[in-house]
């Protein structure tokens, strides 16, 4: 599912502050889909890594080492 800026940008109910916060968060979190477990340190806390080979998902809890990726979903 793709991100749809128009739903936020055109909603008169949502304030400018909300739009700024959502846009800021959208640019900060990074989703990576690759084969195999992550082997390098994450760029940002909150980044998401999806291991497409083993159907696992990881979230970055730190940025110092590859061990900062924490598995959150195993299928």
LUMNUVO-593277 format. One line per 10 residues: their letters; for each residue x, y, z of N, C-alpha, C. Coordinates in steps of 0.1 Angstrom, whole numbers, plus 5000, padded with zeros to 4 digits. Example, Ala and Ser with C-alpha at 12.3 -4.5 7.8 and 13.67 -1.06 7.14 Angstrom:
BEGIN
as> 5132/4943/5078/5123/4955/5078/5132/4967/5078; 5128/4978/5071/5137/4989/5071/5129/5000/5079 .
//
This chain:
BEGIN
xxxxxxxxxx> 5008/4988/5000/5000/5000/5000/5009/5012/5000; 5007/5021/4991/5015/5033/4989/5010/5044/4999; 5019/5053/5002/5016/5064/5011/5008/5074/5002; 4997/5079/5007/4988/5089/5000/4988/5102/5007; 4996/5111/5002/4997/5125/5008/4984/5133/5006; 4977/5130/4996/4965/5138/4993/4954/5136/5003; 4953/5125/5010/4943/5123/5021/4946/5132/5032; 4959/5135/5035/4962/5144/5046/4962/5158/5042; 4968/5161/5030/4969/5175/5026/4956/5181/5023; 4946/5173/5019/4933/5179/5015/4922/5178/5026 .
xxxxxxxxxx> 4926/5174/5037/4916/5172/5048/4916/5184/5057; 4905/5192/5056/4904/5205/5064/4904/5202/5079; 4900/5190/5083/4899/5187/5097/4913/5187/5104; 4923/5182/5096/4936/5181/5102/4943/5194/5102; 4951/5196/5112/4958/5209/5113/4971/5209/5105; 4977/5220/5103/4990/5222/5097/5001/5215/5105; 5000/5215/5118/5009/5208/5127/5009/5193/5125; 4997/5188/5124/4996/5173/5121/5002/5170/5108; 4999/5177/5098/5005/5175/5084/5021/5175/5085; 5026/5185/5092/5041/5186/5093/5046/5174/5101 .
xxxxxxxxxx> 5040/5170/5111/5045/5158/5119/5044/5146/5111; 5034/5143/5104/5033/5131/5096/5043/5131/5085; 5045/5142/5078/5054/5144/5067/5068/5142/5072; 5072/5147/5084/5085/5146/5090/5087/5131/5093; 5078/5124/5099/5080/5110/5103/5081/5101/5090; 5074/5105/5080/5075/5097/5067/5089/5098/5062; 5095/5109/5063/5108/5111/5057/5119/5105/5066; 5116/5103/5079/5126/5097/5088/5127/5082/5088; 5116/5075/5087/5116/5061/5088/5119/5055/5075; 5127/5045/5074/5132/5038/5062/5128/5024/5062 .
xxxxxxxxxx> 5122/5019/5052/5118/5005/5051/5128/4998/5040; 5134/4988/5044/5143/4980/5035/5138/4966/5034; 5137/4961/5022/5133/4947/5019/5145/4941/5012; 5151/4931/5018/5162/4923/5012/5161/4909/5016; 5169/4901/5009/5170/4887/5013/5180/4885/5024; 5176/4878/5035/5185/4875/5046/5184/4885/5057; 5189/4881/5068/5189/4890/5080/5197/4902/5078; 5194/4913/5085/5203/4925/5084/5217/4923/5089; 5227/4928/5082/5241/4926/5086/5248/4938/5089; 5242/4950/5087/5248/4963/5091/5240/4970/5101 .
xxxxxxxxxx> 5246/4980/5107/5239/4988/5117/5228/4996/5110; 5216/4998/5117/5206/5007/5111/5210/5021/5110; 5203/5029/5101/5206/5043/5100/5199/5051/5110; 5187/5047/5113/5178/5055/5123/5171/5046/5132; 5168/5050/5144/5160/5042/5153/5146/5043/5147; 5139/5031/5146/5126/5030/5141/5125/5026/5126; 5137/5024/5120/5137/5019/5106/5132/5005/5106; 5127/5001/5095/5121/4987/5094/5129/4980/5083; 5132/4967/5086/5139/4958/5077/5131/4946/5075; 5128/4942/5063/5121/4930/5060/5130/4920/5053 .
xxxxxxxxxx> 5131/4908/5059/5139/4897/5053/5129/4889/5045; 5130/4891/5032/5121/4885/5022/5123/4870/5020; 5135/4865/5024/5137/4851/5022/5131/4843/5034; 5133/4848/5046/5128/4840/5058/5115/4845/5064; 5109/4855/5057/5096/4861/5062/5097/4866/5077; 5107/4874/5079/5109/4880/5092/5110/4895/5091; 5106/4902/5101/5106/4917/5101/5114/4922/5113; 5122/4932/5111/5130/4937/5122/5128/4952/5123; 5129/4957/5135/5128/4972/5138/5141/4976/5145; 5146/4988/5141/5159/4993/5146/5156/4999/5160 .
xxxxxxxxxx> 5163/4994/5170/5162/4999/5184/5174/5008/5188; 5184/5008/5179/5196/5016/5181/5203/5018/5167; 5215/5024/5167/5221/5027/5155/5236/5023/5155; 5241/5015/5165/5255/5013/5167/5260/5000/5160; 5251/4990/5159/5256/4977/5154/5244/4969/5148; 5247/4959/5140/5237/4951/5134/5228/4944/5145; 5233/4943/5157/5225/4937/5168/5214/4946/5173; 5214/4959/5168/5204/4968/5172/5191/4966/5164; 5191/4957/5154/5179/4952/5147/5172/4942/5156; 5160/4944/5160/5152/4934/5168/5141/4928/5160 .
xxxxx> 5140/4915/5160/5130/4908/5153/5117/4910/5159; 5107/4914/5151/5093/4916/5156/5083/4907/5151; 5086/4901/5139/5076/4892/5133/5084/4881/5127; 5079/4869/5130/5084/4857/5123/5072/4849/5118; 5073/4845/5106/5061/4838/5100/5065/4824/5096 .
//
